[in-house]
């Protein structure tokens, strides 16, 4: 039983998977923020063009 516990605490493969998951989540947050910002800017530009055409 002691060997199992020692091997369990030394195993870091789960930690690696968690780290990759956190990195993927961070990248997703950055992408969502960028797309939201670009969408807002594009909407403003389209509105300016529509107002200029009136």
MMTF fields as JSON, N, C-alpha, C and O atoms, coordinates in Angstrom:
{
  "mmtfVersion": "1.0.0",
  "mmtfProducer": "UNKNOWN",
  "numBonds": 215,
  "numAtoms": 216,
  "numGroups": 54,
  "numChains": 1,
  "numModels": 1,
  "chainsPerModel": [1],
  "groupsPerChain": [54],
  "chainIdList": ["A"],
  "bondAtomList": [4, 2, 8, 6, 12, 10, 16, 14, 20, 18, 24, 22, 28, 26, 32, 30, 36, 34, 40, 38, 44, 42, 48, 46, 52, 50, 56, 54, 60, 58, 64, 62, 68, 66, 72, 70, 76, 74, 80, 78, 84, 82, 88, 86, 92, 90, 96, 94, 100, 98, 104, 102, 108, 106, 112, 110, 116, 114, 120, 118, 124, 122, 128, 126, 132, 130, 136, 134, 140, 138, 144, 142, 148, 146, 152, 150, 156, 154, 160, 158, 164, 162, 168, 166, 172, 170, 176, 174, 180, 178, 184, 182, 188, 186, 192, 190, 196, 194, 200, 198, 204, 202, 208, 206, 212, 210],
  "bondOrderList": [1, 1, 1, 1, 1, 1, 1, 1, 1, 1, 1, 1, 1, 1, 1, 1, 1, 1, 1, 1, 1, 1, 1, 1, 1, 1, 1, 1, 1, 1, 1, 1, 1, 1, 1, 1, 1, 1, 1, 1, 1, 1, 1, 1, 1, 1, 1, 1, 1, 1, 1, 1, 1],
  "groupList": [{"groupName": "UNK", "atomNameList": ["N", "CA", "C", "O"], "elementList": ["N", "C", "C", "O"], "formalChargeList": [0, 0, 0, 0], "bondAtomList": [1, 0, 2, 1, 3, 2], "bondOrderList": [1, 1, 2], "singleLetterCode": "X", "chemCompType": "L-PEPTIDE LINKING"}],
  "groupTypeList": [0, 0, 0, 0, 0, 0, 0, 0, 0, 0, 0, 0, 0, 0, 0, 0, 0, 0, 0, 0, 0, 0, 0, 0, 0, 0, 0, 0, 0, 0, 0, 0, 0, 0, 0, 0, 0, 0, 0, 0, 0, 0, 0, 0, 0, 0, 0, 0, 0, 0, 0, 0, 0, 0],
  "groupIdList": [1, 2, 3, 4, 5, 6, 7, 8, 9, 10, 11, 12, 13, 14, 15, 16, 17, 18, 19, 20, 21, 22, 23, 24, 25, 26, 27, 28, 29, 30, 31, 32, 33, 34, 35, 36, 37, 38, 39, 40, 41, 42, 43, 44, 45, 46, 47, 48, 49, 50, 51, 52, 53, 54],
  "secStructList": [7, 2, 2, 2, 2, 2, 2, 2, 2, 2, 7, 7, 2, 2, 2, 2, 2, 2, 2, 2, 2, 2, 2, 2, 2, 2, 2, 2, 2, 2, 2, 2, 2, 2, 2, 2, 2, 2, 2, 2, 2, 2, 2, 2, 2, 2, 2, 2, 2, 2, 2, 2, 2, 7],
  "xCoordList": [0.823, 0.0, 0.869, 0.511, 1.987, 2.877, 3.456, 3.622, 3.766, 4.301, 3.262, 3.585, 2.008, 0.936, 0.796, 0.689, 0.795, 0.653, 1.838, 1.653, 3.037, 4.231, 4.176, 4.49, 3.778, 3.68, 2.572, 2.713, 1.48, 0.367, 0.787, 0.434, 1.522, 1.922, 3.034, 3.196, 3.803, 4.864, 4.345, 4.991, 3.195, 2.633, 2.151, 1.309, 2.683, 2.323, 1.6, 1.45, 1.156, 0.502, -0.822, -1.184, -1.537, -2.784, -2.533, -3.311, -1.454, -1.114, -0.823, -1.18, -0.188, 0.11, -1.185, -1.313, -2.131, -3.41, -4.147, -4.757, -4.091, -4.738, -4.075, -4.759, -2.749, -2.036, -2.435, -2.657, -2.524, -2.951, -4.377, -4.693, -5.223, -6.595, -6.653, -7.435, -5.831, -5.795, -5.264, -5.767, -4.26, -3.725, -4.789, -4.953, -5.507, -6.568, -7.67, -8.195, -8.022, -9.049, -8.582, -9.364, -7.318, -6.781, -6.782, -7.126, -6.402, -6.419, -7.851, -8.079, -8.808, -10.21, -10.699, -11.417, -10.32, -10.733, -10.147, -10.832, -8.891, -8.25, -8.943, -9.199, -9.245, -9.915, -11.304, -11.694, -12.041, -13.386, -13.305, -14.108, -12.343, -12.174, -11.825, -12.349, -10.941, -10.543, -11.708, -11.919, -12.459, -13.59, -14.671, -15.28, -14.91, -15.9, -15.484, -16.304, -14.217, -13.713, -13.784, -14.22, -13.361, -13.415, -14.849, -15.134, -15.741, -17.147, -17.751, -18.525, -17.396, -17.897, -17.353, -18.087, -16.071, -15.477, -16.093, -16.357, -16.322, -16.917, -18.338, -18.752, -19.077, -20.442, -20.462, -21.316, -19.524, -19.429, -19.115, -19.714, -18.189, -17.829, -19.007, -19.269, -19.716, -20.892, -21.942, -22.575, -22.131, -23.101, -22.669, -23.505, -21.363, -20.852, -21.085, -21.478, -20.845, -21.061, -22.556, -22.92, -23.405, -24.854, -25.327, -26.162, -24.803, -25.185, -24.683, -25.37, -23.501, -22.954, -23.745, -23.775, -24.377, -25.133, -26.511, -27.161, -26.974, -28.327, -28.392, -29.453],
  "yCoordList": [-1.195, 0.0, 1.261, 2.264, 1.209, 2.373, 2.659, 3.819, 1.602, 1.79, 2.471, 3.352, 2.041, 2.644, 4.129, 4.95, 4.478, 5.875, 6.701, 7.824, 6.171, 6.896, 7.121, 8.21, 6.094, 6.209, 7.202, 7.958, 7.189, 8.097, 9.553, 10.403, 9.851, 11.231, 11.716, 12.921, 10.788, 11.177, 11.355, 12.016, 10.78, 10.854, 12.271, 12.796, 12.896, 14.263, 14.359, 15.458, 13.252, 13.302, 14.049, 14.733, 13.938, 14.68, 16.176, 16.975, 16.553, 17.972, 18.571, 19.718, 17.81, 18.295, 18.537, 19.542, 17.632, 17.792, 19.025, 19.758, 19.248, 20.421, 21.695, 22.67, 21.694, 22.869, 23.17, 24.328, 22.141, 22.349, 22.886, 23.739, 22.393, 22.891, 24.357, 25.12, 24.757, 26.162, 27.057, 28.162, 26.585, 27.356, 27.516, 28.604, 26.444, 26.514, 27.475, 28.224, 27.46, 28.375, 29.824, 30.7, 30.082, 31.436, 31.922, 33.073, 31.056, 31.419, 31.711, 32.651, 30.918, 31.14, 32.487, 33.192, 32.856, 34.15, 35.294, 36.283, 35.169, 36.21, 36.332, 37.441, 35.209, 35.232, 35.86, 36.669, 35.497, 36.055, 37.564, 38.316, 37.999, 39.439, 40.172, 41.257, 39.595, 40.232, 40.295, 41.328, 39.222, 39.195, 40.174, 40.849, 40.255, 41.2, 42.633, 43.453, 42.928, 44.275, 44.615, 45.705, 43.694, 43.938, 44.073, 44.894, 43.278, 43.359, 44.696, 45.271, 45.188, 46.496, 47.608, 48.515, 47.529, 48.537, 48.488, 49.531, 47.297, 47.148, 47.696, 48.343, 47.445, 47.943, 49.47, 50.089, 50.064, 51.522, 52.077, 53.065, 51.452, 51.914, 51.787, 52.697, 50.665, 50.487, 51.552, 52.064, 51.885, 52.901, 54.273, 55.051, 54.571, 55.834, 55.919, 56.966, 54.83, 54.809, 54.976, 55.71, 54.312, 54.424, 55.847, 56.367, 56.482, 57.864, 58.818, 59.78, 58.557, 59.424, 59.298, 60.238, 58.168, 57.955, 58.599, 58.726, 59.009, 59.574, 60.952, 61.575],
  "zCoordList": [0.0, 0.0, 0.0, -0.618, 0.681, 0.715, -0.66, -1.038, -1.415, -2.762, -3.653, -4.45, -3.498, -4.292, -3.967, -4.878, -2.704, -2.294, -2.778, -3.248, -2.672, -3.12, -4.623, -5.104, -5.363, -6.809, -7.195, -8.157, -6.44, -6.71, -6.521, -7.339, -5.472, -5.199, -6.122, -6.317, -6.693, -7.629, -9.049, -9.862, -9.359, -10.712, -10.991, -10.262, -12.047, -12.384, -13.728, -14.261, -14.277, -15.589, -15.525, -16.483, -14.443, -14.293, -14.2, -14.722, -13.541, -13.415, -14.789, -15.057, -15.64, -16.993, -17.765, -18.464, -17.641, -18.327, -17.811, -18.589, -16.523, -15.942, -16.447, -16.757, -16.531, -17.04, -18.485, -18.839, -19.313, -20.701, -20.752, -21.582, -19.88, -19.819, -19.431, -19.998, -18.467, -18.055, -19.17, -19.376, -19.88, -21.004, -22.089, -22.641, -22.395, -23.405, -22.973, -23.797, -21.698, -21.196, -21.303, -21.673, -20.983, -21.084, -22.529, -22.8, -23.448, -24.868, -25.322, -26.083, -24.864, -25.227, -24.716, -25.426, -23.49, -22.931, -23.749, -24.011, -24.151, -24.956, -26.313, -26.781, -26.941, -28.246, -28.123, -28.964, -27.093, -26.905, -26.697, -27.249, -25.907, -25.698, -26.971, -27.225, -27.782, -29.037, -30.017, -30.653, -30.149, -31.073, -30.62, -31.45, -29.332, -28.813, -29.111, -29.526, -28.899, -29.161, -30.646, -31.016, -31.487, -32.929, -33.422, -34.294, -32.872, -33.264, -32.897, -33.662, -31.724, -31.284, -32.182, -32.574, -32.501, -33.389, -34.781, -35.379, -35.296, -36.626, -36.627, -37.589, -35.573, -35.481, -35.479, -36.114, -34.767, -34.732, -36.12, -36.543, -36.822, -38.171, -39.132, -39.918, -39.071, -39.936, -39.644, -40.567, -38.388, -38.023, -38.551, -39.011, -38.487, -39.015, -40.527, -41.042, -41.22, -42.671, -42.973, -43.892, -42.223, -42.448, -42.188, -42.929, -41.144, -40.835, -41.933, -42.274, -42.481, -43.527, -44.821, -45.614, -45.047, -46.269, -46.218, -47.256, -45.045, -44.93, -45.491, -45.476]
}
